[in-house]
Amino acid sequence: MNTAVLRVQLDETLKEKVREYAELHSQNLSQATGILLGLAFQHLDSLPIAESDIDNQHTQEAIVEDAGPLTSKEIKSLRKLLKRRK
């Protein structure tokens, strides 16, 4: 696993909560912070996307009568969008 250094400024009460979590689980602050950040992002990824979260200000809908199968370029774009969602 590659590691990186991240410096953050936290409110003292939040830092104490992280420190208590680390002590409770026999970890150092770095390990506890990494685990808690990972859990937070897992939670965010599992939240459903509300229709109001989607910005469709510059999009248009067009009804195409005879739409054929997707081109390889369209499929590639869809895969990129789906990959970002994960």
N, C-alpha and C positions, 0 to 999 in steps of 0.2 A: 504494500500500500504506500503510495506517495503521500507525503505530508507537506503542508504549506503553513506559513506563519500568517496569522490574521490578528491584527491589533484592533480591539474594539473598546469603546468607552461605555461602561454600564453604570446605571444607577446603583448606588451602594446597596440598596435593599435587594436588587436582583442579583448582584454579585454574591451576597450572603446566601441567597436561596440556592445558587449554583454550588457554592462552597458546601452547604449542608447536604445537597444531593450527592456531591462527590464523596464526602465523608461517609455518608450512609451506605454507599455502594463501593467503598474502598477503592476510589479512583482519585487521580489528580484532577486539577481544574481543567486541564487541556482535554483529557479523556471525557470528562463529564460534559463539557461544553460541546464537543464534537458529537456525542451521542444525542444530546438534547436538540442540537441543530438538525441532525439527521431525522429525528422523530418529528420535528416541526415540519420539515419539508415533505415527509411521507404523509402527514396529515393534510397539508396543502394540496398534494397531488390527488388525494382521495376525495376532495370536496367537489361536488357537482358544479358545473359552470352554469350560472343563471343567464337567462336570455338578456337581462339588463347589463351583464358584464361584457357582452359582445358589442364592439363598436362597428356598426355597419354604415357609418355616415357617408363614406365614399364608395358605396357599392350599389349595384343595380341588379335587379332580377329581370331575366329575359326568359320568355317561354319559347323553347325550341321544339318545333313539331317533330322533326325527324333527327333526333340526336343519336349519332352512332356511338360505338364503343369509345372509351377513353384512349387518347393517344399516349404514347410512352412518356412524353413530356408531362402530360397531365397526371399520369400515375406517379411519376417521380415527385411532382409537387405535392400531391396528396400524401405520399409517404413522408416527406419532410414535415408537413403539418402534423401528421399523426405522431411522428417521432418527438416533436417538440412538446406535445401534450403529455407524453409519458414522463 
